[in-house]
């Protein structure tokens, strides 16, 4: 009886530890680039698609203003799918151009409901091992005070 209780206790402890372990993608931001006091981070997240039960992977972006000044970052998202750039050479303005205002010391991060490509970029289907997004680059970056 005592061994059964110990085994049950160990099992319960292991299950509860696993249940409260954070999702590895939930806070797994990686520094992509830093420019004039703005840090840009990325991570891949799973997002449920509207009007369906399916989900897809998206590259999410986070922008951190590390200064005591209000800053505006502008740029363009170069998105390569299967080796071809879908957003290069487009006439401006277009959906891949962005402008983000960051007050001093603040952070803005993308989530599944964002539409702006500077916050959320299609990465691939969750049921595929290889991503459709083969490469991305934030180009034409400029930072100014506002």
C-alpha positions as CSV (number, residue, x, y, z in Angstrom):
1,X,0.0,0.0,0.0
2,X,2.8,2.4,0.9
3,X,4.6,1.7,-2.4
4,X,1.4,2.4,-4.3
5,X,1.0,5.7,-2.5
6,X,4.6,6.7,-3.3
7,X,4.2,5.7,-7.0
8,X,0.9,7.6,-7.2
9,X,2.5,10.7,-5.6
10,X,5.5,10.6,-7.9
11,X,3.2,10.2,-10.9
12,X,1.0,13.1,-9.8
13,X,4.0,15.3,-9.2
14,X,5.4,14.5,-12.7
15,X,2.1,15.2,-14.4
16,X,1.5,18.5,-12.6
17,X,5.1,19.6,-13.4
18,X,4.5,18.9,-17.0
19,X,1.1,20.6,-17.1
20,X,2.6,23.8,-15.7
21,X,5.7,23.9,-18.0
22,X,5.4,27.0,-20.2
23,X,4.9,26.4,-23.9
24,X,8.4,26.7,-25.5
25,X,7.1,29.0,-28.3
26,X,5.1,31.3,-25.9
27,X,8.1,33.4,-24.8
28,X,10.8,32.2,-27.2
29,X,11.6,35.5,-28.8
30,X,15.0,35.7,-30.6
31,X,16.7,39.0,-31.3
32,X,16.7,39.6,-35.0
33,X,18.2,43.1,-35.2
34,X,18.9,46.2,-33.2
35,X,18.8,49.6,-34.9
36,X,19.2,53.1,-33.2
37,X,17.6,52.0,-29.9
38,X,15.0,49.7,-31.2
39,X,15.3,46.0,-30.7
40,X,13.4,43.7,-33.1
41,X,12.6,40.1,-32.0
42,X,11.0,37.3,-33.9
43,X,9.3,33.9,-33.0
44,X,7.2,31.4,-34.8
45,X,3.7,31.0,-33.4
46,X,0.7,28.8,-34.2
47,X,-2.4,30.8,-35.0
48,X,-6.0,29.5,-35.4
49,X,-7.4,30.5,-38.7
50,X,-10.7,32.3,-38.7
51,X,-13.8,30.5,-39.9
52,X,-12.1,27.1,-39.8
53,X,-10.6,24.6,-37.3
54,X,-7.2,24.7,-39.0
55,X,-4.2,26.6,-37.8
56,X,-1.1,27.9,-39.5
57,X,2.4,29.1,-38.4
58,X,3.2,32.8,-38.5
59,X,6.4,34.7,-37.9
60,X,5.6,37.1,-35.1
61,X,7.6,40.3,-34.5
62,X,8.2,42.3,-31.4
63,X,9.6,45.9,-31.3
64,X,11.2,47.3,-28.1
65,X,12.2,50.9,-27.7
66,X,15.2,50.9,-25.3
67,X,15.6,54.7,-25.3
68,X,14.0,57.5,-23.4
69,X,12.7,59.1,-26.7
70,X,9.6,58.5,-28.7
71,X,10.7,56.7,-31.9
72,X,9.2,55.8,-35.2
73,X,10.5,52.8,-37.2
74,X,9.7,52.5,-40.9
75,X,10.6,49.8,-43.3
76,X,9.6,47.1,-45.7
77,X,9.2,43.3,-45.2
78,X,10.9,41.3,-47.9
79,X,9.1,37.9,-47.8
80,X,10.6,34.9,-49.7
81,X,8.4,31.9,-50.2
82,X,10.1,28.8,-51.7
83,X,13.0,31.1,-52.7
84,X,10.9,33.7,-54.5
85,X,10.5,37.2,-53.1
86,X,6.7,38.0,-53.1
87,X,7.1,41.5,-51.8
88,X,10.3,42.8,-53.5
89,X,9.9,45.5,-56.2
90,X,6.3,46.4,-55.3
91,X,5.1,50.0,-55.8
92,X,4.8,51.9,-52.5
93,X,2.7,52.1,-50.5
94,X,1.8,48.4,-50.2
95,X,0.9,45.9,-47.4
96,X,4.6,45.1,-46.8
97,X,5.6,48.7,-46.0
98,X,5.2,49.7,-42.3
99,X,5.5,52.5,-39.8
100,X,5.4,51.8,-36.1
101,X,5.4,54.5,-33.3
102,X,7.0,53.4,-30.1
103,X,6.9,55.7,-27.1
104,X,9.9,55.8,-24.8
105,X,10.6,52.5,-23.1
106,X,7.6,50.7,-24.6
107,X,7.1,47.4,-26.5
108,X,4.7,46.4,-29.3
109,X,4.4,42.8,-30.3
110,X,2.6,40.8,-32.9
111,X,-0.1,38.3,-32.2
112,X,-2.5,36.1,-34.2
113,X,-5.1,38.8,-34.7
114,X,-2.6,41.3,-36.3
115,X,-3.0,42.1,-40.0
116,X,0.1,44.3,-40.4
117,X,3.0,42.3,-42.0
118,X,5.4,44.0,-39.7
119,X,3.8,42.2,-36.8
120,X,2.6,38.9,-38.3
121,X,4.0,37.2,-41.5
122,X,2.7,33.9,-42.9
123,X,5.2,31.1,-42.2
124,X,3.5,27.8,-43.3
125,X,1.0,25.2,-42.4
126,X,1.2,23.5,-39.0
127,X,0.9,20.0,-40.6
128,X,3.9,20.5,-42.8
129,X,7.4,20.0,-41.5
130,X,9.1,22.5,-43.9
131,X,8.1,26.1,-43.8
132,X,6.8,27.9,-46.9
133,X,8.6,31.0,-45.8
134,X,12.1,30.4,-46.9
135,X,13.6,33.8,-45.9
136,X,12.6,37.2,-44.7
137,X,14.3,40.5,-44.3
138,X,13.2,43.8,-42.8
139,X,14.7,46.2,-45.4
140,X,14.8,50.0,-45.8
141,X,14.7,50.4,-42.0
142,X,14.8,54.0,-40.7
143,X,14.3,55.3,-37.2
144,X,13.3,58.9,-36.3
145,X,11.9,60.7,-33.3
146,X,8.3,61.8,-33.3
